Amino acid sequence: MSGRLLLLSSLAVAGAGVIGAIYATRSSSNSTRVSDAGPATRRGFRIELVYAPALANEGSWVSLTVDGRGRLIASDQYGLLYRVTPAPLGGDAGQSRCEPIRVGVGAAQGMTFVNDALYVMVNAPGDAISSGLYRVTDTNGDDRFDQAEELAPLRGSGEHGPHAVIASPDGKSLYFCAGNYTRSPVFRKSRVPAGWGEDQLLPRLDDPAGQANGVPAPGGWIVQCDLNGQQCELMSVGYRNIYDMAFNEDGELFTCDSDLDVDIGVPWYRPPAVLHVTSGADYGWRGGDGIWPS
């Protein structure tokens, strides 16, 4: 049956990753399920298992992108990058082929593929590799990545560390982001007025759970740079822990932020929200009760 690939998603299942592909087909059947516990699909769609990485050997996959040949690039949260060549549409998942990418980078929480180069946001404590934006390439044309370059070093790691990297709609620049435990790279320009501060008239009431106490403004951030990781420009700040970003068909940028679950009910709690990233915006995250009113 012919079909068009619409979406690729990585699902966490008991700590292991499962990659599924959602296809639009010419089928006219009603809703179907992959299994009793699996997701239902709308008419005209079906879900196929592409690959299920082994937790013991391949880790927990937390980032996914597609290369120029339609193959998947995935990353273990604490380990290697992997390339998956999916089985043909309608084929068995056992026909998919997975191979490790050994170029000295991994632990990626964001990746994108632009102009035959894989851009990787490494989120690591710095023992074997440091956090930052890297470019991974195939220098000799043998269809194997063999070089990794650090483009923009970053200070920060962990759950609120470096996260997504995506291409601009015209493919001529990159946007990358991080949570509030990560300092921004050195930027040449800023669309955000660079006079941010805590702006507290009264003594701060720190978070009783100790979350981000002592972390100064402006918190999480979004930066734009060229394809060489240069000409960095600060686009927006004031986030707690944004993980991913996406452009709509009009070229407008969106992200999603969330607050600490144990703070539900306190005056400064903010529920999860999709945010429209306007140029120069400060969304007002500050530690404890210093957060701006929503």
C-alpha positions as a Markdown table, in Angstrom:
| # | Residue | x | y | z |
|---|---|---|---|---|
| 1 | Met | 0.0 | 0.0 | 0.0 |
| 2 | Ser | 1.4 | 3.4 | -0.9 |
| 3 | Gly | 1.7 | 6.0 | 1.8 |
| 4 | Arg | 3.3 | 9.2 | 2.9 |
| 5 | Leu | 5.4 | 9.5 | 6.1 |
| 6 | Leu | 3.9 | 12.2 | 8.2 |
| 7 | Leu | 5.5 | 11.9 | 11.6 |
| 8 | Leu | 8.3 | 10.1 | 13.4 |
| 9 | Ser | 8.2 | 9.9 | 17.1 |
| 10 | Ser | 10.2 | 8.4 | 20.0 |
| 11 | Leu | 8.2 | 7.1 | 22.8 |
| 12 | Ala | 9.6 | 6.2 | 26.2 |
| 13 | Val | 8.3 | 2.8 | 27.4 |
| 14 | Ala | 9.7 | 1.7 | 30.7 |
| 15 | Gly | 12.9 | 3.5 | 30.1 |
| 16 | Ala | 13.5 | 2.1 | 26.6 |
| 17 | Gly | 12.7 | 3.8 | 23.3 |
| 18 | Val | 10.2 | 2.7 | 20.7 |
| 19 | Ile | 10.2 | 4.4 | 17.3 |
| 20 | Gly | 7.0 | 4.4 | 15.3 |
| 21 | Ala | 6.0 | 5.9 | 12.0 |
| 22 | Ile | 2.6 | 7.3 | 11.3 |
| 23 | Tyr | 1.6 | 7.0 | 7.7 |
| 24 | Ala | -1.2 | 8.5 | 5.7 |
| 25 | Thr | -2.6 | 5.8 | 3.4 |
| 26 | Arg | -5.4 | 5.3 | 1.0 |
| 27 | Ser | -7.1 | 2.9 | 3.4 |
| 28 | Ser | -10.7 | 3.7 | 4.1 |
| 29 | Ser | -11.0 | 1.5 | 7.3 |
| 30 | Asn | -12.1 | 2.9 | 10.6 |
| 31 | Ser | -9.8 | 3.5 | 13.5 |
| 32 | Thr | -7.3 | 0.8 | 14.3 |
| 33 | Arg | -4.8 | 0.0 | 17.0 |
| 34 | Val | -1.3 | -1.4 | 17.0 |
| 35 | Ser | -2.2 | -3.3 | 20.1 |
| 36 | Asp | -4.7 | -3.1 | 23.0 |
| 37 | Ala | -2.3 | -0.7 | 24.8 |
| 38 | Gly | -1.2 | 1.2 | 21.7 |
| 39 | Pro | -2.5 | 4.5 | 20.2 |
| 40 | Ala | -5.5 | 4.6 | 18.0 |
| 41 | Thr | -5.3 | 6.1 | 14.6 |
| 42 | Arg | -7.8 | 8.2 | 12.6 |
| 43 | Arg | -9.3 | 6.9 | 9.4 |
| 44 | Gly | -6.7 | 6.9 | 6.6 |
| 45 | Phe | -3.8 | 6.5 | 8.9 |
| 46 | Arg | -1.8 | 3.5 | 10.3 |
| 47 | Ile | 1.1 | 3.1 | 12.7 |
| 48 | Glu | 4.0 | 0.8 | 12.1 |
| 49 | Leu | 6.8 | -0.2 | 14.4 |
| 50 | Val | 10.1 | 0.9 | 12.9 |
| 51 | Tyr | 12.6 | -0.1 | 15.6 |
| 52 | Ala | 12.8 | -0.8 | 19.3 |
| 53 | Pro | 16.3 | -0.2 | 20.7 |
| 54 | Ala | 17.5 | -2.5 | 23.5 |
| 55 | Leu | 17.9 | -0.6 | 26.7 |
| 56 | Ala | 20.8 | -2.6 | 27.9 |
| 57 | Asn | 22.9 | -2.2 | 24.7 |
| 58 | Glu | 21.6 | 1.0 | 23.0 |
| 59 | Gly | 20.2 | 3.0 | 25.9 |
| 60 | Ser | 17.3 | 5.3 | 26.2 |
| 61 | Trp | 16.8 | 7.4 | 23.0 |
| 62 | Val | 15.7 | 11.0 | 23.7 |
| 63 | Ser | 16.4 | 12.8 | 20.4 |
| 64 | Leu | 15.5 | 12.0 | 16.8 |
| 65 | Thr | 16.0 | 13.6 | 13.3 |
| 66 | Val | 16.0 | 12.5 | 9.7 |
| 67 | Asp | 19.0 | 12.7 | 7.3 |
| 68 | Gly | 19.1 | 13.6 | 3.7 |
| 69 | Arg | 18.2 | 10.0 | 2.6 |
| 70 | Gly | 15.2 | 9.5 | 4.9 |
| 71 | Arg | 17.2 | 7.6 | 7.5 |
| 72 | Leu | 16.7 | 8.3 | 11.2 |
| 73 | Ile | 19.4 | 9.6 | 13.5 |
| 74 | Ala | 18.8 | 8.9 | 17.2 |
| 75 | Ser | 20.7 | 9.6 | 20.4 |
| 76 | Asp | 21.0 | 7.7 | 23.6 |
| 77 | Gln | 20.6 | 10.2 | 26.5 |
| 78 | Tyr | 24.0 | 9.2 | 27.9 |
| 79 | Gly | 25.7 | 7.5 | 25.0 |
| 80 | Leu | 26.1 | 7.1 | 21.3 |
| 81 | Leu | 24.3 | 8.4 | 18.2 |
| 82 | Tyr | 22.7 | 5.7 | 16.0 |
| 83 | Arg | 21.5 | 5.7 | 12.4 |
| 84 | Val | 18.4 | 3.6 | 11.6 |
| 85 | Thr | 17.5 | 2.6 | 8.1 |
| 86 | Pro | 13.8 | 1.9 | 8.3 |
| 87 | Ala | 12.2 | -1.2 | 6.7 |
| 88 | Pro | 10.2 | -0.6 | 3.6 |
| 89 | Leu | 6.7 | 0.7 | 4.1 |
| 90 | Gly | 4.6 | -2.3 | 5.3 |
| 91 | Gly | 7.7 | -4.3 | 6.1 |
| 92 | Asp | 8.6 | -6.0 | 9.4 |
| 93 | Ala | 10.5 | -4.0 | 12.0 |
| 94 | Gly | 13.1 | -6.7 | 11.9 |
| 95 | Gln | 14.1 | -5.5 | 8.5 |
| 96 | Ser | 15.2 | -2.1 | 9.9 |
| 97 | Arg | 19.0 | -1.7 | 10.3 |
| 98 | Cys | 20.6 | 0.1 | 13.2 |
| 99 | Glu | 24.3 | 1.1 | 13.3 |
| 100 | Pro | 26.2 | 3.2 | 15.9 |
| 101 | Ile | 27.8 | 6.5 | 14.9 |
| 102 | Arg | 31.2 | 6.6 | 16.5 |
| 103 | Val | 32.6 | 10.1 | 16.0 |
| 104 | Gly | 33.2 | 11.2 | 19.6 |
| 105 | Val | 29.9 | 12.9 | 20.3 |
| 106 | Gly | 26.6 | 11.6 | 21.8 |
| 107 | Ala | 24.3 | 12.4 | 24.7 |
| 108 | Ala | 22.3 | 14.6 | 22.3 |
| 109 | Gln | 19.1 | 16.2 | 23.4 |
| 110 | Gly | 18.6 | 18.0 | 20.1 |
| 111 | Met | 19.6 | 17.3 | 16.5 |
| 112 | Thr | 18.9 | 18.6 | 13.0 |
| 113 | Phe | 20.3 | 17.7 | 9.5 |
| 114 | Val | 21.2 | 20.6 | 7.2 |
| 115 | Asn | 23.2 | 20.7 | 4.0 |
| 116 | Asp | 24.7 | 17.2 | 4.5 |
| 117 | Ala | 25.7 | 18.0 | 8.0 |
| 118 | Leu | 24.3 | 16.7 | 11.3 |
| 119 | Tyr | 24.1 | 19.4 | 14.0 |
| 120 | Val | 24.1 | 18.0 | 17.5 |
| 121 | Met | 23.3 | 19.6 | 20.9 |
| 122 | Val | 25.4 | 17.6 | 23.4 |
| 123 | Asn | 24.2 | 17.6 | 27.0 |
| 124 | Ala | 27.0 | 16.1 | 29.0 |
| 125 | Pro | 28.9 | 16.8 | 32.3 |
| 126 | Gly | 32.2 | 17.1 | 30.5 |
| 127 | Asp | 34.0 | 13.9 | 31.5 |
| 128 | Ala | 34.5 | 12.6 | 28.0 |
| 129 | Ile | 32.8 | 15.3 | 26.0 |
| 130 | Ser | 31.5 | 18.8 | 26.9 |
| 131 | Ser | 28.1 | 20.3 | 26.4 |
| 132 | Gly | 27.7 | 22.4 | 23.3 |
| 133 | Leu | 26.6 | 22.7 | 19.7 |
| 134 | Tyr | 28.6 | 20.3 | 17.4 |
| 135 | Arg | 28.6 | 19.7 | 13.6 |
| 136 | Val | 29.1 | 16.1 | 12.4 |
| 137 | Thr | 30.1 | 15.4 | 8.8 |
| 138 | Asp | 31.2 | 12.8 | 6.3 |
| 139 | Thr | 34.4 | 14.2 | 4.9 |
| 140 | Asn | 35.3 | 11.5 | 2.3 |
| 141 | Gly | 31.9 | 10.7 | 0.9 |
| 142 | Asp | 31.8 | 7.0 | 2.1 |
| 143 | Asp | 28.4 | 7.6 | 3.7 |
| 144 | Arg | 29.9 | 7.4 | 7.2 |
| 145 | Phe | 30.2 | 10.3 | 9.6 |
| 146 | Asp | 33.9 | 10.7 | 10.5 |
| 147 | Gln | 34.3 | 14.2 | 11.9 |
| 148 | Ala | 32.8 | 16.2 | 14.8 |
| 149 | Glu | 33.5 | 19.9 | 15.3 |
| 150 | Glu | 32.5 | 21.9 | 18.3 |
| 151 | Leu | 30.9 | 25.1 | 17.1 |
| 152 | Ala | 29.6 | 26.7 | 20.3 |
| 153 | Pro | 30.7 | 25.5 | 23.8 |
| 154 | Leu | 28.1 | 25.7 | 26.5 |
| 155 | Arg | 28.3 | 25.7 | 30.3 |
| 156 | Gly | 25.5 | 23.6 | 31.7 |
| 157 | Ser | 24.2 | 20.0 | 31.6 |
| 158 | Gly | 21.5 | 17.8 | 33.0 |
| 159 | Glu | 17.7 | 18.1 | 32.9 |
| 160 | His | 17.9 | 21.9 | 32.5 |
| 161 | Gly | 20.8 | 21.8 | 30.1 |
| 162 | Pro | 21.3 | 22.2 | 26.4 |
| 163 | His | 18.3 | 21.0 | 24.4 |
| 164 | Ala | 17.0 | 21.5 | 20.9 |
| 165 | Val | 18.6 | 22.7 | 17.7 |
| 166 | Ile | 16.5 | 23.4 | 14.6 |
| 167 | Ala | 17.1 | 24.9 | 11.2 |
| 168 | Ser | 15.5 | 28.2 | 10.2 |
| 169 | Pro | 12.8 | 28.0 | 7.6 |
| 170 | Asp | 15.2 | 29.1 | 4.8 |
| 171 | Gly | 17.9 | 26.6 | 6.0 |
| 172 | Lys | 20.5 | 29.3 | 6.3 |
| 173 | Ser | 20.8 | 29.5 | 10.1 |
| 174 | Leu | 20.2 | 27.6 | 13.3 |
| 175 | Tyr | 18.2 | 28.2 | 16.4 |
| 176 | Phe | 19.2 | 26.4 | 19.6 |
| 177 | Cys | 17.9 | 26.6 | 23.2 |
| 178 | Ala | 18.7 | 25.5 | 26.7 |
| 179 | Gly | 17.1 | 25.4 | 30.2 |
| 180 | Asn | 17.8 | 27.7 | 33.0 |
| 181 | Tyr | 20.8 | 25.9 | 34.4 |
| 182 | Thr | 22.8 | 26.6 | 31.2 |
| 183 | Arg | 24.5 | 29.9 | 30.4 |
| 184 | Ser | 24.1 | 31.3 | 26.9 |
| 185 | Pro | 27.0 | 31.3 | 24.5 |
| 186 | Val | 28.8 | 34.5 | 23.8 |
| 187 | Phe | 26.5 | 36.5 | 21.5 |
| 188 | Arg | 27.4 | 39.3 | 19.2 |
| 189 | Lys | 23.9 | 40.8 | 19.2 |
| 190 | Ser | 20.8 | 40.7 | 21.3 |
| 191 | Arg | 17.2 | 41.3 | 20.4 |
| 192 | Val | 16.4 | 41.3 | 24.1 |
| 193 | Pro | 17.3 | 44.5 | 26.0 |
| 194 | Ala | 20.4 | 43.4 | 27.9 |
| 195 | Gly | 19.4 | 45.0 | 31.1 |
| 196 | Trp | 17.6 | 42.1 | 32.6 |
| 197 | Gly | 17.8 | 41.6 | 36.4 |
| 198 | Glu | 15.9 | 40.2 | 39.3 |
| 199 | Asp | 13.7 | 43.3 | 39.8 |
| 200 | Gln | 12.8 | 42.4 | 43.4 |
| 201 | Leu | 11.5 | 45.1 | 45.7 |
| 202 | Leu | 11.1 | 42.7 | 48.6 |
| 203 | Pro | 13.4 | 39.9 | 49.8 |
| 204 | Arg | 13.0 | 36.8 | 47.6 |
| 205 | Leu | 11.1 | 33.8 | 48.8 |
| 206 | Asp | 13.1 | 31.0 | 47.4 |
| 207 | Asp | 11.6 | 27.7 | 46.2 |
| 208 | Pro | 11.2 | 25.5 | 49.3 |
| 209 | Ala | 12.1 | 22.5 | 47.2 |
| 210 | Gly | 15.4 | 24.1 | 46.3 |
| 211 | Gln | 14.7 | 24.2 | 42.6 |
| 212 | Ala | 16.9 | 26.8 | 40.8 |
| 213 | Asn | 17.7 | 28.7 | 44.0 |
| 214 | Gly | 20.5 | 31.1 | 43.2 |
| 215 | Val | 20.1 | 30.8 | 39.5 |
| 216 | Pro | 20.0 | 34.3 | 38.1 |
| 217 | Ala | 18.0 | 35.9 | 35.3 |
| 218 | Pro | 17.4 | 35.6 | 32.5 |
| 219 | Gly | 17.0 | 31.8 | 32.8 |
| 220 | Gly | 16.5 | 29.7 | 29.7 |
| 221 | Trp | 17.2 | 31.2 | 26.3 |
| 222 | Ile | 17.0 | 30.9 | 22.5 |
| 223 | Val | 19.9 | 31.8 | 20.3 |
| 224 | Gln | 20.2 | 32.1 | 16.5 |
| 225 | Cys | 23.5 | 31.5 | 14.8 |
| 226 | Asp | 24.9 | 30.8 | 11.3 |
| 227 | Leu | 25.7 | 27.3 | 10.1 |
| 228 | Asn | 29.2 | 27.6 | 11.4 |
| 229 | Gly | 28.0 | 28.4 | 14.9 |
| 230 | Gln | 29.1 | 32.0 | 14.6 |
| 231 | Gln | 27.3 | 35.4 | 14.6 |
| 232 | Cys | 25.2 | 34.3 | 17.7 |
| 233 | Glu | 22.2 | 36.5 | 18.4 |
| 234 | Leu | 20.1 | 36.2 | 21.5 |
| 235 | Met | 16.5 | 36.0 | 20.4 |
| 236 | Ser | 14.4 | 35.4 | 23.6 |
| 237 | Val | 14.9 | 34.7 | 27.3 |
| 238 | Gly | 13.0 | 34.1 | 30.5 |
| 239 | Tyr | 12.2 | 30.4 | 30.2 |
| 240 | Arg | 12.5 | 27.7 | 32.9 |
| 241 | Asn | 13.2 | 24.6 | 30.9 |
| 242 | Ile | 12.2 | 24.7 | 27.2 |
| 243 | Tyr | 13.1 | 21.4 | 25.5 |
| 244 | Asp | 12.1 | 21.8 | 21.8 |
| 245 | Met | 11.0 | 24.4 | 19.2 |
| 246 | Ala | 9.2 | 24.4 | 15.9 |
| 247 | Phe | 8.3 | 26.9 | 13.1 |
| 248 | Asn | 4.9 | 27.0 | 11.7 |
| 249 | Glu | 4.2 | 27.5 | 7.9 |
| 250 | Asp | 4.4 | 31.2 | 8.3 |
| 251 | Gly | 7.9 | 31.1 | 9.8 |
| 252 | Glu | 6.8 | 31.9 | 13.4 |
| 253 | Leu | 8.6 | 30.2 | 16.2 |
| 254 | Phe | 7.0 | 28.3 | 19.0 |
| 255 | Thr | 8.2 | 26.4 | 22.1 |
| 256 | Cys | 6.7 | 24.9 | 25.3 |
| 257 | Asp | 7.7 | 25.5 | 28.9 |
| 258 | Ser | 6.6 | 23.9 | 32.2 |
| 259 | Asp | 7.0 | 24.5 | 35.9 |
| 260 | Leu | 8.0 | 22.4 | 38.8 |
| 261 | Asp | 5.3 | 19.9 | 39.7 |
| 262 | Val | 5.7 | 20.1 | 43.4 |
| 263 | Asp | 5.0 | 23.9 | 43.2 |
| 264 | Ile | 1.4 | 23.3 | 42.1 |
| 265 | Gly | -0.7 | 25.5 | 44.3 |
| 266 | Val | 1.9 | 28.1 | 45.2 |
| 267 | Pro | 1.4 | 31.7 | 43.9 |
| 268 | Trp | 4.2 | 31.6 | 41.4 |
| 269 | Tyr | 3.3 | 28.3 | 39.8 |
| 270 | Arg | 2.9 | 28.4 | 36.0 |
| 271 | Pro | 1.0 | 25.5 | 34.2 |
| 272 | Pro | 2.6 | 24.0 | 31.1 |
| 273 | Ala | 2.1 | 26.3 | 28.1 |
| 274 | Val | 2.9 | 26.6 | 24.4 |
| 275 | Leu | 4.6 | 29.9 | 23.9 |
| 276 | His | 4.9 | 32.1 | 20.8 |
| 277 | Val | 8.5 | 33.2 | 20.6 |
| 278 | Thr | 8.3 | 36.8 | 19.5 |
| 279 | Ser | 11.5 | 38.7 | 18.7 |
| 280 | Gly | 13.2 | 40.0 | 21.9 |
| 281 | Ala | 10.7 | 38.5 | 24.3 |
| 282 | Asp | 11.4 | 37.9 | 28.0 |
| 283 | Tyr | 8.9 | 35.4 | 29.3 |
| 284 | Gly | 9.8 | 36.3 | 32.9 |
| 285 | Trp | 11.1 | 33.2 | 34.6 |
| 286 | Arg | 12.9 | 34.1 | 37.8 |
| 287 | Gly | 13.7 | 32.0 | 40.8 |
| 288 | Gly | 11.2 | 31.4 | 43.5 |
| 289 | Asp | 8.5 | 34.1 | 43.9 |
| 290 | Gly | 10.4 | 36.4 | 41.6 |
| 291 | Ile | 8.7 | 35.0 | 38.5 |
| 292 | Trp | 6.8 | 37.6 | 36.5 |
| 293 | Pro | 3.0 | 37.4 | 36.7 |
| 294 | Ser | 1.5 | 35.5 | 33.8 |
